Amino acid sequence: MPRKKFLLLALAALMLLSPGQIHTWRLVDSGLGTLPTPPNLHPLITSTQVDFDGDGSPETLALVNAQASIYSSGQIRWQSPIAWQVRQAQIADLNSDGLPEVVLLVWRPFKPWPVDTWLPNAGRIANFHDSAGMSCHIILIGWYQNAFRERWAGSALAEPVKTFAIADLTGSGKQFLVTLESAYDDPPSAPARQLKVWEWNGFGFTLVSKMTGPFSQLAIAQAGNGQILILAP
């Protein structure tokens, strides 16, 4: 199903809920401000094509069977490793360097920090994985030094991400990462425990604001007055 049609259907399904069942926020200086859900919302549509390498022809991002691929003229230019389970992929510029990257939500075999082998205890991220030994990560893939490479790869997350969205929530031109997060021992069908908003700090992501759930879905939409809103039932 095309992404635009999927987002429209997702937002339509969300709006079938009564207003009292939908939480709506706008990011303000003090954090996430709650407001009534306005009518006539429009989902933000993200493209799956962009010119990563600057050759004048766009590349295409695809996610099939938990594997992400970047294509150009029908040829695979980059593909995620087999050991990765890619749950979500989106083109954005989260690190604000003016260049597009692919933002990946990845589950992969847990690896401790190298320094952990020298510590008397197991290390600070020792428990950041599920019972199968898989940990959750956010990874940025971009064009650098004439190849697609990891531009940034986060360590195993303390609280795994169920889904994410990316948007300029303040109209400043800076993109924010919005996540629904759970716990490693939660079943896949369990609702998310928290909604969080993150911003790039130059080296990684800093928490801007958070709300306690449970939350079952996540949507970013534009109101009639141009405001970009976060919605979650």
DARA-V743433 format. One record per residue. N is the residue number from 0. RES is the residue in three letters. PHI is phi in whole degrees, -180 to 180 (none if undefined). OMEGA is omega in whole degrees, -180 to 180 (NA if undefined). Layout:
{{N | RES | PHI | OMEGA} {N | RES | PHI | OMEGA}}
//
This chain:
{{0 | MET | none | 178} {1 | PRO | -56 | -175} {2 | ARG | -61 | -179} {3 | LYS | -61 | 180} {4 | LYS | -65 | 179} {5 | PHE | -62 | -179} {6 | LEU | -67 | 178} {7 | LEU | -64 | 178} {8 | LEU | -67 | 179} {9 | ALA | -64 | 180} {10 | LEU | -68 | 178} {11 | ALA | -62 | 178} {12 | ALA | -64 | 179} {13 | LEU | -65 | -177} {14 | MET | -76 | 175} {15 | LEU | -71 | 177} {16 | LEU | -71 | 177} {17 | SER | -69 | -179} {18 | PRO | -53 | -180} {19 | GLY | -69 | -180} {20 | GLN | -92 | -177} {21 | ILE | -108 | 173} {22 | HIS | -93 | -179} {23 | THR | -128 | -179} {24 | TRP | -133 | 169} {25 | ARG | -124 | 179} {26 | LEU | -79 | 178} {27 | VAL | -124 | -176} {28 | ASP | -57 | -177} {29 | SER | -86 | -179} {30 | GLY | 126 | 180} {31 | LEU | -86 | 178} {32 | GLY | -101 | -180} {33 | THR | -79 | 177} {34 | LEU | -150 | 179} {35 | PRO | -63 | 179} {36 | THR | -73 | -178} {37 | PRO | -79 | 175} {38 | PRO | -80 | 173} {39 | ASN | 56 | 175} {40 | LEU | -81 | 179} {41 | HIS | -126 | -180} {42 | PRO | -69 | 175} {43 | LEU | -83 | -177} {44 | ILE | -97 | 177} {45 | THR | -106 | -178} {46 | SER | -82 | 173} {47 | THR | -104 | 179} {48 | GLN | -131 | 176} {49 | VAL | -163 | 178} {50 | ASP | -87 | -178} {51 | PHE | -70 | -170} {52 | ASP | -95 | 175} {53 | GLY | 72 | -179} {54 | ASP | -93 | 179} {55 | GLY | 92 | 179} {56 | SER | -118 | -178} {57 | PRO | -74 | 170} {58 | GLU | -93 | -178} {59 | THR | -120 | 176} {60 | LEU | -96 | 178} {61 | ALA | -135 | 176} {62 | LEU | -129 | -177} {63 | VAL | -135 | 177} {64 | ASN | 53 | 175} {65 | ALA | 65 | 175} {66 | GLN | -126 | 180} {67 | ALA | -93 | -180} {68 | SER | -138 | 173} {69 | ILE | -117 | -176} {70 | TYR | -112 | 171} {71 | SER | -144 | -178} {72 | SER | 53 | 178} {73 | GLY | 80 | -180} {74 | GLN | -106 | 179} {75 | ILE | -76 | 178} {76 | ARG | -96 | 178} {77 | TRP | -155 | 178} {78 | GLN | -146 | -179} {79 | SER | -66 | -180} {80 | PRO | -59 | -180} {81 | ILE | -59 | -177} {82 | ALA | -71 | 179} {83 | TRP | -86 | 169} {84 | GLN | -108 | -177} {85 | VAL | -85 | -177} {86 | ARG | -90 | -177} {87 | GLN | -157 | 180} {88 | ALA | -146 | -179} {89 | GLN | -151 | 176} {90 | ILE | -85 | -179} {91 | ALA | -161 | 173} {92 | ASP | -134 | -175} {93 | LEU | -67 | -178} {94 | ASN | -89 | 172} {95 | SER | 55 | 177} {96 | ASP | -98 | 179} {97 | GLY | 82 | -179} {98 | LEU | -120 | 180} {99 | PRO | -75 | 172} {100 | GLU | -131 | 171} {101 | VAL | -96 | 178} {102 | VAL | -95 | -176} {103 | LEU | -116 | 168} {104 | LEU | -101 | -169} {105 | VAL | -123 | 165} {106 | TRP | -110 | -180} {107 | ARG | -149 | -179} {108 | PRO | -56 | -177} {109 | PHE | -64 | 173} {110 | LYS | -132 | 177} {111 | PRO | -71 | 174} {112 | TRP | -64 | 178} {113 | PRO | -55 | -179} {114 | VAL | -67 | -178} {115 | ASP | -62 | 179} {116 | THR | -68 | -179} {117 | TRP | -100 | -177} {118 | LEU | -87 | 178} {119 | PRO | -67 | 176} {120 | ASN | -104 | -174} {121 | ALA | -70 | -179} {122 | GLY | 113 | -173} {123 | ARG | -71 | -177} {124 | ILE | -109 | -174} {125 | ALA | -58 | -177} {126 | ASN | -100 | -176} {127 | PHE | -87 | 178} {128 | HIS | -166 | 179} {129 | ASP | -90 | -177} {130 | SER | -67 | 178} {131 | ALA | -91 | 180} {132 | GLY | 80 | 179} {133 | MET | -104 | 180} {134 | SER | -118 | -175} {135 | CYS | -103 | -177} {136 | HIS | -142 | 165} {137 | ILE | -106 | -176} {138 | ILE | -133 | 177} {139 | LEU | -108 | 178} {140 | ILE | -114 | -180} {141 | GLY | -150 | -180} {142 | TRP | -87 | -177} {143 | TYR | -154 | -180} {144 | GLN | 52 | 173} {145 | ASN | 65 | 177} {146 | ALA | -160 | 172} {147 | PHE | -82 | -176} {148 | ARG | -140 | 170} {149 | GLU | -71 | 175} {150 | ARG | -83 | 177} {151 | TRP | -163 | 177} {152 | ALA | -136 | -179} {153 | GLY | -76 | 174} {154 | SER | -65 | 176} {155 | ALA | -55 | -178} {156 | LEU | -75 | 177} {157 | ALA | -68 | 179} {158 | GLU | -126 | -173} {159 | PRO | -64 | -179} {160 | VAL | -89 | 176} {161 | LYS | -86 | 178} {162 | THR | -160 | 178} {163 | PHE | -137 | 173} {164 | ALA | -142 | -177} {165 | ILE | -131 | -180} {166 | ALA | -164 | 169} {167 | ASP | -80 | -173} {168 | LEU | -81 | -174} {169 | THR | -118 | -177} {170 | GLY | 75 | -178} {171 | SER | -91 | -175} {172 | GLY | 94 | 179} {173 | LYS | -90 | 180} {174 | GLN | -91 | 178} {175 | PHE | -115 | 175} {176 | LEU | -100 | 178} {177 | VAL | -111 | -176} {178 | THR | -129 | 164} {179 | LEU | -105 | -172} {180 | GLU | -125 | -178} {181 | SER | -130 | 176} {182 | ALA | -130 | -175} {183 | TYR | -63 | -179} {184 | ASP | -93 | 177} {185 | ASP | -76 | 174} {186 | PRO | -67 | -178} {187 | PRO | -56 | -177} {188 | SER | -81 | -178} {189 | ALA | -70 | 177} {190 | PRO | -67 | 176} {191 | ALA | -70 | -180} {192 | ARG | -89 | -176} {193 | GLN | -143 | 168} {194 | LEU | -112 | -178} {195 | LYS | -133 | 174} {196 | VAL | -117 | -177} {197 | TRP | -124 | 173} {198 | GLU | -131 | 180} {199 | TRP | -73 | -178} {200 | ASN | -112 | -178} {201 | GLY | 104 | 180} {202 | PHE | -125 | -177} {203 | GLY | -175 | -176} {204 | PHE | -116 | 177} {205 | THR | -111 | 178} {206 | LEU | -70 | 179} {207 | VAL | -96 | -178} {208 | SER | -163 | 178} {209 | LYS | -151 | 176} {210 | MET | -133 | 179} {211 | THR | -89 | -177} {212 | GLY | -85 | 16} {213 | PRO | -81 | 177} {214 | PHE | -132 | -178} {215 | SER | -107 | -178} {216 | GLN | -144 | 178} {217 | LEU | -142 | 177} {218 | ALA | -145 | 173} {219 | ILE | -115 | -177} {220 | ALA | -142 | 177} {221 | GLN | -108 | 178} {222 | ALA | -83 | -179} {223 | GLY | -62 | 179} {224 | ASN | -88 | 178} {225 | GLY | 92 | 180} {226 | GLN | -66 | 176} {227 | ILE | -96 | -173} {228 | LEU | -119 | 174} {229 | ILE | -105 | 179} {230 | LEU | -125 | 177} {231 | ALA | -157 | 175} {232 | PRO | -83 | NA}}
//
